[in-house]
């Protein structure tokens, strides 16, 4: 596949694939795509899934498209972006001081990027801030700072190397007095199976701040860094704890400390290695040697039917207590955490579930929060779509607590920061209403008002 258009693309597959105005016909038939498609089928089979079932039939191709889009930087070169985008700008010629083309600091803040973690192959999101001090009375088109940054983000990466590569490329191709790069990176946590209930105060993201500098920014204590950081704080960007990571620093990826699992199937390991090779990477590169195993640690969490749901006769007890009184009260449990894996793209999504129901005799929750959390986990830890997850939780809770049930699921989807969409901070809410909730707007409104304002999906 040739060099792709550098603008974000809208992924649509008809007779070919559209990349921001360029259509590459025969994308489905390209060897790299076919290899990834075959590998994903092996992974689905290893999960106990049938890749021919409805919902999964197009998953291998969707995954191939997402991965190839997310790593298109391998086919691009920064010098091709910067070339022709340098413009003369004399700045101040006769007065003391600096401006534009003769030494004034230029920065671009809040560039939204994403990259694939080389340790586990999950996407991570990035806020990128780039600054440079022009020299030779030349400035570069500001959009090129974003596009050069994206070239290196669209590869398998880790934060410090990404910052260094952006910095080095801009220094080499623009030849300024100096370049500074600060990255605010967020990597999704892996679920902690040490307890039945997740700690709701637990951060869903591992966060890291890194920086890289060249030229006048080589000295981390130089005054020019103070100017750069001040211009970030001016817009509420706090990067005081930013540091450059050394080669001996441990990886930031949570897969490094994730729980142990049994030996992965050799076929699945081979499938992940095949994906790496299809991207143009060497699976034997030191940093990638453990990547297939780490990726499978995550994926195998969602192996088909790997959790049991035991209701232990709660459905019968519901019928017993429902006849004791005509007085019922609207009750709720909120912020039941969940993790799941999108069956369309094999990318994680996570969030919280809120359950509303009517209970007799003022009993707040006759079955306890732990059983509701178990129901959420049971349907969450598998390949899913949010709409189905919401319905399944509602139907199961109804079998226990009666027909008057309402379920709200709020989720943050990794696929919303990848696949060319890159809508950072967006989240999705779905609702299932049964019994009186389906016919009584007042009941629905009353329950929705019970959900705390602080209830949210962390972005």
N, C-alpha and C positions, 0 to 999 in steps of 0.2 A: 504494500500500500504506500502511495506517495505521500509527500508532506501534506498535511491537512490544513484547511483554513484555520487561522488562529483565533477566530471569534468563537464564542460558545455556540454549540450547535443544538438543533432541536432533533432529537432522535426519532425519526420516523422511517419505518421500513416498508417500502412498497416493492418496487423492482430493484431498489438499491438502498443505500443509507445516505441520509442528508447530513452533511457536516457544514452548518453555517453558510449555506449557499452552494457548497460543492457536493455533487452527488457521485458517490463511488458505486457504480454498478457492479453487481456480482459479489458484494460484500459477503453474502452468505456462503459463497463457494470458495472464498479465499482460504488457503491452507491453514493460516493462523486461526481463523475463526472456526473452521471445522475441528481443529485440534482441541480448542477450548470447549466447543459444544460436546465433543465426545468425552472429554474429561469431566464435565459437569454431569453427564449421564451416569458415569461411574460413581461420582459422589452421591448422587440421588439414590442410586441402588444401595450404596453403603449405608445410607440413612434408613433403609427399609421402605423407601418410597417407589412408586411406579411412575417413571417419568412420562408415561403415556396417558396418565389420568388427566382429567380436565383440571386446569389450574397450573399444571406442571408442564404441559405439552410444549409451551413456548419458552419455558424457563431456561433451558440450556442456551438458546440463542440470545435471550435477554441478558443473561449473565455475560456471555461473550461480548455483546455490544457494550455493556457497562464497563467491563474491564479494559477493552481496547480503547474506548473513549477516555477512560480515566488514566491511561498510560500513553496517550498519543504524543506526549513530549519526547519519547524516544525517536520519533520521526521528524523532530523539529530541531533547528539550530538557532540560538539566540542571535548570532551575527546576521542572519537573514532578516530578522525583525528590526534590528537597530539600523542596519545599512539603509541609507536613503532617508533616515528620519532625524538626522543631525542638522541643526539650523544655526546660522550665524546670529549672534546676539552680543553686541559690543558691551553693553552695560555701561558703567560709569568709567569714562575715559580720563577725566581731568580732575576729579574730586577724590578726596580721601574716602575710603570705604569700599565696599564690594556690592555687586548686584549681578543677578542673572548670569551673563556669560563670562564674568571675570571673578568669580569666587563666591557668589551668594548661595546660601543653602537652599535647595529645592527638595521638597518632600511630597510624597503621595501616601495618604493614610487609608487604613481600613479597606485594603484589598481583600475580598473574600476569595479564598482558594480552598481546594481540598486535594489530598494526596492519598495514595495507598501506602499503609505501613509495611515496610519490608519485613518486619518480624512476624506479622500475623495475617497480612493481606486484607485487613479491614480498613475502610476509609477513615481518615482523620481530617478535621477541619482546621483552617488556618486563617487568622487575621494577619495580614502582611503590611508592614510599614517600611517604605523605602525612601531613602534620601541620598542626594549626591551634591557635590560641590563642583559646578562646571569649570572647565579650564579651556584654554585656547579659544575663548570667545565662541564656544559652541554649546548649545543646549539640545536636548533630545525631546521629541514629542512625548508628552506625559503618559499617553496610553501605552507607550512601549515599555515603560517600567512594569506595568501590569502584565503585559504579554510576555515579557522575558521571564518574569516571576512564574508565570503559569507554565512555561516550557519545562521548568525544572520540577514544579509541583506535580505535573502529569507524568510522573515516573514513580517507581517504588522508592520510598524515601524514609528518612528519619530526620527530625527537626534540624539538628545542627548542620548536617551535611546539606540540607536544602538551603539554609541561610547562607552557608559558605559558597554554594554553587551560584546562587543568584548574585551575591556580592561579586564574586570573581568574574562572572560573565559581563556584568555591567562595567566593572573596572576595565576589563580588556577591550570591550567593544566601543565604549563611549570615551574612554581615556580621560576621565575627570580627575580633579584633585583628590577626590576620595568618595567612597560609597559606604553607606550604612544600611543595614537590614535588621529589622526586628520582627520576629514571628511569635504570635500567640497561638499555640497549638492545643487542640482538644481531641483526645482519643477516648473512645467509649470504653467504660469499665467492663470487665468480665464479671458475670454474676458470681456471688459468693454463696456456695452451697454449704457453708458451715452451720447454717441455721435454717429452720423452716421458713422463717419470716425475714425478709431483707430489712436492714436498717433503713428506715425512710429518710433519715438525715444523711445517708451515705451519698457522696457525690457520684453522679452517673458518668462523670468525665474525669479522666486524668488530664491535667493541664500543665503545660510547660511553656516558659518564656526563654527564647534564645536570641542571640544577636551575633552579627558578624560585621566587621569593618575593614576597610582598606584605605590606603593613602593616609589622609589626615585623620581618618578614624581608626588607624592602627592602635593608637594609644587610647585605652578605654577611659582614661582620666582626662583626656583633652577637652578643652572648653567647647569644641564643636559638638561633642556628644551632649553636653549640657544644653546647647541650643536645640539639638534634635529632640531630646526628651521633653524639653519645655514646650515645644510645638505640638507634641503628642498630648501632654497634660492639658494644654489649652483647650483641647476637644474632649477632655474627660477620659483619656486613655492612660491608665496607670501601669507603667512598666518598670517600676523602681527595682524590682527583683530580677530583672533580666540579666542573664549572664551567658558567657560563652562556655559551652560544654567541652571538656577535654576528651581525648581518646580513651581514657580509662574510666569515664563515667558509665554507669550502668544504663542499659536501655530504659527508656521511659515506658515502653509498651507493657501493658499489664499482663500480656501472655507469658512474660518471663517468670512471673510468680504465680501463675494460675495453678489451680488444683491439678494433681496428677490424674492420669487416666491410663487405661490399658493400652497395650501396643496397637497402633492403628493398623488397619488392613493395608497390606503392601500395595494392593490395587489402588486404594484411595491415595496413598502417599505418591504413587507414580502419577496419578491424575493431577495432583497439585504441582508436581515437578514439571509435567507436560505444559501446564498453564504458564509457569514461569518461563519455560523455553519458548513458548509461542509469543511471549512479549519481547523476546530478544535478550532475556536475562540468562545468566549462567547459574543453574541451580546449585552448582558446586562453589559459587562465590561464598566466602567465609560468612558473610552476614546473612546468607540465605539458606545455609545448611539445615537449620532447624525450622525454617519457615513452614514447610509442609506439615510437620508435626504440630506446630503451634496453631496453624489454621484449623487443623482437624480437631484440636482440643476444643476450639470454639464451636465448630460445626456439629460435633457429636453430642453436644448438650441437647440438641434438638432432634436426636434420633427418634424415629417413629415409636410411640407407645413406650417411652422409657420411664414414665411415671404412672403410678396407680392412683385412682380416685376411689376412696372408700367412704361412702355416705353412711354406713353403719346404722341403717334403719331410721335415719332422720326424717325420711318422707312420711313414715307412719306417725312419728311423734307430732309432726305438723298437723295431721288430721285430728289428733287427740286434743291438742290445746286450742285449735281453732273453733271448737264447739263450746268452749267454756264461757264465752262472753261475746256480747254483740258490740262491745266497745273496742275499737281498733285505733291504733296510733301510727302515724307515719314515722318510720325509723330509718336509719341509714348507717352504712359503714363507708368511709371514704379513704382515699389514698392507699388502696391495696396495690402493691407494686407488682409489675409483671415485666418479663422479658420474652421476646419472641423473635422469629426469623421469617422474613418475608418470603413466601414461596415463589414469588414472581422473579426475584432478583438475588435470593440467598444473601440478603443484607439484613442486619439486625434492626429491630425496632423495640422500644421500651417505653414504659410510662406508668400510669396509675389507673385504677378502676374504682368507680364509685357505684354503690348498690343501694337503691332505695326500695322499701317494702312496707307493707302494713302488718303490724303485730298486735295481737290481742292483749288485754290486761296490762298494757303499759310496759310489756317486756321489751327492752331495747333490742336485744338480739338473742333469740332463744337458742341459737345453735353455736354462737361464738364466732369471733372474728377469725380464728385460726382455720375453721372449716371453709369459710368464704375465701380466705387466702389460698387454701389448698386447691379449691376449684379454679381460681384464677391461674395458679401455677400449672395445673393439669392441662388446661387448654392453651396456656401460653408457650410452654416449652415443647414446641413442635413447629414444623413449617406451617405458617398461618397467613391469613389476611385479616386486617383489623375488623372488617365488617362481620366475618364469620366468628371471630373470637368473641365479639360483643354478643352476638346471637347465642352462641353456645353457653356462655356464662349465664345469660338471662334464662335460658330454658332449663338449665340445671338448678339454678337457685329457685326457680318456680316450682320444681318438683319437691322442694324441701319446705319452702316458706309460703306456698300458696300462689295463686295466679296473679296477684297484684305486685308486680316487680318492675323496676326500672333500672337499667344499667347504662352508665356513661363510661366510655373508655377514652382517655387522652393519651396520645402517643407521639413520640419523636421518631421519625423514620430516617435511617441512614441514607436510604435511596433518594431522599430529598436534597442531600448535599452532593450526590454523585450523578452519574448518567447525564451530565451536561445541564442539569437543572440548577443545582447549587443555590437553593433557597435556604440560607442559614437561619436557624431560629424558628422555622415554621413547625407547627405541629397539627395533628389531626384529632378531631373528636367525633366519636360515633355514639349513637344512642339506640337502645332497644327498649321498647315499652310493651308491657303485657298487662292484661286485665284492665282495671280501672284507669291505669296510667295511659292507656291507649285512647280512652274516650273522655277523660277529665283533664282539661288544660290546667285547672287549678292545682291538681295533685302534682302534675309535672313541674309546674312553676315553683311550687312549694319545695319540692325535693331539690331542684336546681339551686334554689337560694340557700339550701343547707350546705352545699359544697363550699368549703372555705375559700376565701379570696386567695390565700397563699397556696392553694392546690394548683400545681402547674407541672408541666413537663419541662425539665431543665434542658435548655438549648445550649 
